[in-house]
C-alpha cells in the first residue's frame, strides 16, 4: 500500500508530441502560463521533455499525459502514462 501512495504523488503533465526522437523516445512540449514578476503580464512558457514510450505508440501531434520517473538515460526523466487524444 505504501508503494501505491508514493507512486500517486508523482508529477503528471499534459503536452503535445513534437518529435519522435528515436526508438522508444518522444519529445513532448509542455505549455503553461505565469505572470511576469515585474510587469504582471501573462507569459506562455514552453518546456520540452524527453519521454520514454515503451511500445512506440505515439505519433507527432498526439496529446499525451506523462509521469515523472527515475532517470532512464542522460535526458529521459519522464514516461508515457496515457495518450489523451490522437492527432487528426
ChimeraX commands (.cxc) that place a marker at each C-alpha (Angstrom):
marker #1 position 0.00,0.00,0.00 radius 0.5
marker #1 position 2.87,2.40,0.75 radius 0.5
marker #1 position 4.24,1.91,-2.79 radius 0.5
marker #1 position 0.88,2.87,-4.34 radius 0.5
marker #1 position 0.67,6.05,-2.25 radius 0.5
marker #1 position 4.19,7.12,-3.25 radius 0.5
marker #1 position 3.50,6.44,-6.92 radius 0.5
marker #1 position 0.33,8.55,-6.88 radius 0.5
marker #1 position 2.36,11.56,-5.67 radius 0.5
marker #1 position 4.43,11.72,-8.87 radius 0.5
marker #1 position 4.19,14.76,-11.12 radius 0.5
marker #1 position 1.88,14.46,-14.11 radius 0.5
marker #1 position 1.98,16.80,-17.10 radius 0.5
marker #1 position -0.05,17.03,-20.32 radius 0.5
marker #1 position 1.53,18.11,-23.59 radius 0.5
marker #1 position 1.84,17.60,-27.33 radius 0.5
marker #1 position 4.31,15.28,-29.06 radius 0.5
marker #1 position 6.57,17.37,-31.29 radius 0.5
marker #1 position 9.17,14.78,-32.30 radius 0.5
marker #1 position 9.85,11.06,-32.37 radius 0.5
marker #1 position 13.46,11.26,-31.28 radius 0.5
marker #1 position 14.49,7.63,-31.55 radius 0.5
marker #1 position 13.47,4.14,-30.56 radius 0.5
marker #1 position 11.14,4.30,-27.52 radius 0.5
marker #1 position 11.64,8.06,-27.11 radius 0.5
marker #1 position 9.42,11.04,-27.94 radius 0.5
marker #1 position 9.78,14.76,-27.27 radius 0.5
marker #1 position 6.77,16.40,-25.63 radius 0.5
marker #1 position 6.18,20.16,-25.48 radius 0.5
marker #1 position 4.54,21.38,-22.26 radius 0.5
marker #1 position 2.98,24.88,-22.20 radius 0.5
marker #1 position 1.99,26.75,-19.07 radius 0.5
marker #1 position 1.16,30.36,-18.24 radius 0.5
marker #1 position 2.57,32.55,-15.48 radius 0.5
marker #1 position 2.74,36.20,-14.53 radius 0.5
marker #1 position 5.83,38.23,-15.29 radius 0.5
marker #1 position 7.40,39.01,-11.90 radius 0.5
marker #1 position 7.83,42.75,-12.53 radius 0.5
marker #1 position 5.22,43.75,-15.11 radius 0.5
marker #1 position 2.42,41.31,-14.29 radius 0.5
marker #1 position 1.71,40.42,-17.92 radius 0.5
marker #1 position 0.81,36.79,-18.59 radius 0.5
marker #1 position 3.55,34.85,-20.38 radius 0.5
marker #1 position 3.36,31.45,-22.04 radius 0.5
marker #1 position 6.31,29.31,-21.03 radius 0.5
marker #1 position 7.23,26.18,-23.01 radius 0.5
marker #1 position 9.33,23.23,-21.91 radius 0.5
marker #1 position 10.42,20.21,-23.94 radius 0.5
marker #1 position 10.61,16.88,-22.14 radius 0.5
marker #1 position 12.14,13.64,-23.39 radius 0.5
marker #1 position 9.64,10.89,-22.64 radius 0.5
marker #1 position 10.02,7.10,-22.59 radius 0.5
marker #1 position 7.44,5.45,-24.88 radius 0.5
marker #1 position 7.89,1.72,-24.33 radius 0.5
marker #1 position 5.69,0.50,-27.22 radius 0.5
marker #1 position 6.34,3.32,-29.73 radius 0.5
marker #1 position 2.61,4.18,-29.64 radius 0.5
marker #1 position 2.84,7.97,-30.00 radius 0.5
marker #1 position 2.83,9.97,-33.19 radius 0.5
marker #1 position 3.66,13.60,-33.83 radius 0.5
marker #1 position 0.73,15.82,-32.82 radius 0.5
marker #1 position -0.74,13.46,-30.22 radius 0.5
marker #1 position -1.80,14.92,-26.88 radius 0.5
marker #1 position -0.29,12.80,-24.10 radius 0.5
marker #1 position -0.09,12.66,-20.32 radius 0.5
marker #1 position 3.38,11.94,-18.91 radius 0.5
marker #1 position 4.55,10.88,-15.46 radius 0.5
marker #1 position 7.79,11.68,-13.68 radius 0.5
marker #1 position 10.02,8.65,-13.10 radius 0.5
marker #1 position 13.56,7.65,-12.23 radius 0.5
marker #1 position 16.32,8.63,-14.70 radius 0.5
marker #1 position 16.15,6.31,-17.69 radius 0.5
marker #1 position 19.00,7.92,-19.66 radius 0.5
marker #1 position 21.01,11.14,-19.73 radius 0.5
marker #1 position 17.95,13.24,-20.66 radius 0.5
marker #1 position 14.90,11.00,-20.07 radius 0.5
marker #1 position 13.19,11.58,-16.71 radius 0.5
marker #1 position 9.55,11.10,-17.79 radius 0.5
marker #1 position 7.50,8.20,-19.10 radius 0.5
marker #1 position 4.26,7.94,-21.04 radius 0.5
marker #1 position 1.20,7.47,-18.81 radius 0.5
marker #1 position -1.54,7.64,-21.46 radius 0.5
marker #1 position -2.45,9.03,-24.85 radius 0.5
marker #1 position -5.24,11.55,-24.27 radius 0.5
marker #1 position -6.02,12.32,-27.93 radius 0.5
marker #1 position -4.61,11.12,-31.25 radius 0.5
marker #1 position -3.51,13.61,-33.91 radius 0.5
marker #1 position -6.06,14.29,-36.63 radius 0.5
marker link #1:1,2 radius 0.2
marker link #1:2,3 radius 0.2
marker link #1:3,4 radius 0.2
marker link #1:4,5 radius 0.2
marker link #1:5,6 radius 0.2
marker link #1:6,7 radius 0.2
marker link #1:7,8 radius 0.2
marker link #1:8,9 radius 0.2
marker link #1:9,10 radius 0.2
marker link #1:10,11 radius 0.2
marker link #1:11,12 radius 0.2
marker link #1:12,13 radius 0.2
marker link #1:13,14 radius 0.2
marker link #1:14,15 radius 0.2
marker link #1:15,16 radius 0.2
marker link #1:16,17 radius 0.2
marker link #1:17,18 radius 0.2
marker link #1:18,19 radius 0.2
marker link #1:19,20 radius 0.2
marker link #1:20,21 radius 0.2
marker link #1:21,22 radius 0.2
marker link #1:22,23 radius 0.2
marker link #1:23,24 radius 0.2
marker link #1:24,25 radius 0.2
marker link #1:25,26 radius 0.2
marker link #1:26,27 radius 0.2
marker link #1:27,28 radius 0.2
marker link #1:28,29 radius 0.2
marker link #1:29,30 radius 0.2
marker link #1:30,31 radius 0.2
marker link #1:31,32 radius 0.2
marker link #1:32,33 radius 0.2
marker link #1:33,34 radius 0.2
marker link #1:34,35 radius 0.2
marker link #1:35,36 radius 0.2
marker link #1:36,37 radius 0.2
marker link #1:37,38 radius 0.2
marker link #1:38,39 radius 0.2
marker link #1:39,40 radius 0.2
marker link #1:40,41 radius 0.2
marker link #1:41,42 radius 0.2
marker link #1:42,43 radius 0.2
marker link #1:43,44 radius 0.2
marker link #1:44,45 radius 0.2
marker link #1:45,46 radius 0.2
marker link #1:46,47 radius 0.2
marker link #1:47,48 radius 0.2
marker link #1:48,49 radius 0.2
marker link #1:49,50 radius 0.2
marker link #1:50,51 radius 0.2
marker link #1:51,52 radius 0.2
marker link #1:52,53 radius 0.2
marker link #1:53,54 radius 0.2
marker link #1:54,55 radius 0.2
marker link #1:55,56 radius 0.2
marker link #1:56,57 radius 0.2
marker link #1:57,58 radius 0.2
marker link #1:58,59 radius 0.2
marker link #1:59,60 radius 0.2
marker link #1:60,61 radius 0.2
marker link #1:61,62 radius 0.2
marker link #1:62,63 radius 0.2
marker link #1:63,64 radius 0.2
marker link #1:64,65 radius 0.2
marker link #1:65,66 radius 0.2
marker link #1:66,67 radius 0.2
marker link #1:67,68 radius 0.2
marker link #1:68,69 radius 0.2
marker link #1:69,70 radius 0.2
marker link #1:70,71 radius 0.2
marker link #1:71,72 radius 0.2
marker link #1:72,73 radius 0.2
marker link #1:73,74 radius 0.2
marker link #1:74,75 radius 0.2
marker link #1:75,76 radius 0.2
marker link #1:76,77 radius 0.2
marker link #1:77,78 radius 0.2
marker link #1:78,79 radius 0.2
marker link #1:79,80 radius 0.2
marker link #1:80,81 radius 0.2
marker link #1:81,82 radius 0.2
marker link #1:82,83 radius 0.2
marker link #1:83,84 radius 0.2
marker link #1:84,85 radius 0.2
marker link #1:85,86 radius 0.2
marker link #1:86,87 radius 0.2
marker link #1:87,88 radius 0.2
view
